[in-house]
Amino acid sequence: MNSIRKEKRVLVVDDEPDITIVFKLALEEAGFIVDTNHDPFVTLSKFTASSYDLVILDLRMPGINGFELHEEMRKIDPKVLVCFITAGELYYDEVRGNGKEKKEEGQYCKLDGERFLQKPISNVDLVKRIEKIIPQQI
């Protein structure tokens, strides 16, 4: 197990319990410390600055989307590192602006594609992508 991973904390927020379970198991197997939540509002109420090295947010959740949740988290921790879980067609059509672009998504159109995890994703690819996103400095 990579000793750097052992100290890295990840939060996964998705309203689909199956997704959070799979992500948690895969990332914990790779040595990350992982918390999950299915309710974005509960997540926000418990979120504190510098709690996580990475927060993984689903784009489509009831009541608040991943972009909106990210903005609220940034009010608590301006340096929060986030990546988003999305279905492939949502990534290209909505996030990248090929379809109906919403105003809150505009700032995300220029994000590196590494910051978007497209469902489905294999456990091996998930771990590789997370390793690229989280800074390796301790």
PyMOL commands that set and color helices and strands:
alter all, ss='L'
color gray80, all
select helices_A, chain A and resi 3-6+17-29+40-46+66-76+88-95+103-108+113-115+123-133
alter helices_A, ss='H'
color red, helices_A
select strands_A, chain A and resi 9-13+33-37+54-58+82-87+116-119
alter strands_A, ss='S'
color yellow, strands_A
deselect
rebuild
show_as cartoon
